[in-house]
């Protein structure tokens, strides 16, 4: 569909979702053309590459587990080993949840690493000395 504005001499052509505006000069020799899309701006559809980039850490973690599961199935692929791995990371999980509170408030707490190291050292010291 083509529409011409008599006051400004602007021609507007609309085809589906695309609108093209052409404005001519007084002598008609020069034309400026702009194209705009009528598609509403929103979230871009996620592509495969974008999904891989977003979940790269999780994919790498699953790949490492799969490699060791195939390589050493009698030692790595046991329920006891899974319980040991998840049990040893529980302190880090609690620490991460505490860090999440300060990060959601917009603050970055650098002392979280020092607190974790001190807590781990005291835990080992108490375990050795006091059983």
Buried (B, 14 or more C-beta within 10 A) or exposed (E): EEEEEEEEEBBBBEEEEEBBBBBBEEEEEEEEEEEEEEEEEEEEEEEEEEEEEEEEEEEEEEEEBEEBEEEEEEEBBEEEBEEEEEEEEEEEEEBEEBBEEEEEEEEEBEEBEEEBEEEEEEEEEEEEEEE
